[in-house]
């Protein structure tokens, strides 16, 4: 990945809906060159998809939590497979240290979050969990 690829990715992170022609103009490149780079970045797995970021107003009614899991090492694959079936689990990341996995979870109500946390805790192979409820965002460089 070169500086041009990084510049292209930066533009897409700002607005993934930009047409290729606008990306080309912003990067001072030919449209076909930008399209070829996009295709290559998707083919080689650098770009794995495009997503939607909700505005503060739209996500305002969501309760977000970080869930820290301690998992039986032999059950990791099964736990991940089960987590994939819970749509409220927005991200799962393996971690080093005291916990094995960090989850980002969102729910519409406290009762729904409680139910989701119970569901996660009941997954075979999850030995313990700790939940951190998000109160307010102070810095958001990803958004």
ZIMOVEN-V70584 format. One record per helix or strand of 2 or more residues. SS is the DSSP state (a for helix, b for strand). FROM is the first residue (numbers start at 0). LEN is the number of residues. If there is no record, write none. Layout:
# ZIMOVEN-V70584
ss=SS from=FROM len=LEN
ss=SS from=FROM len=LEN
This chain:
# ZIMOVEN-V70584
ss=a from=2 len=12
ss=a from=19 len=8
ss=a from=30 len=13
ss=a from=55 len=4
ss=b from=62 len=9
ss=a from=72 len=12
ss=b from=88 len=6
ss=b from=100 len=7
ss=a from=109 len=12
ss=b from=125 len=8
